[in-house]
Amino acid sequence: MGFSFRKRKKIGRNSWLNLSRSGASASTKVGPVTLNSRSGLRVRLPGGFNFRGRWK
């Protein structure tokens, strides 16, 4: 098991600045969907399920 570093700073009502070992990114939440500046997508589904994916 390795060590990881992750820090999240709120910069707006539904926006965050994410800092990690691999660099910085921004994310914003619109309803149950969270979009990341590194082409990430996360959707909260009913029943406690999540869908995580990427678009390109």
N, C-alpha and C positions, 0 to 999 in steps of 0.2 A: 504494500500500500504506500502510495506517495503522498506528498503534501500538495495542497492546492491553495491558491489565493483568489478570492473573489470579493469585490466590494461594490456596493450599489448606492448611488447618490441620487436622490429625487431632484429633478431640475424643473419640473412643471407639474401641472395637475395630473396628467397621465403619462409623464415622460421621465425616464431615468437615464443616468450615465453609468455604464457598467465598466468596472476596471478589473482586469485579471492579468495573469502572467503573460498572456499572449497579446495584450494590448487593450485598447478602449473601444467601446461600442455604445450605441444609443438604442433605447427601446421605447416603444409607446404602446399603450393599451387602448383598444377600441372595443368596448363590450367584452365578450369572452375571448377575443383575439388579441394576441400580443405579437407585434412585429419588431424585428431586430434589424439594425443597420448592416449586419453581416449576413443578410439573406435568410434569417431565421424566422420561423413561424410557430406559434404555439396556440392551440385552441383548447379551451376548457369544455369538456363534454359532460352531459348528465351522468350521474352515478359515480362521480369522482374520477372519471377517466380524463386523460389528456392526450392530445395528438401533437407531436412535434415533427416538424419537417423543414425543408428548405425549398426555395424557388430559385431558378436561374434561367 
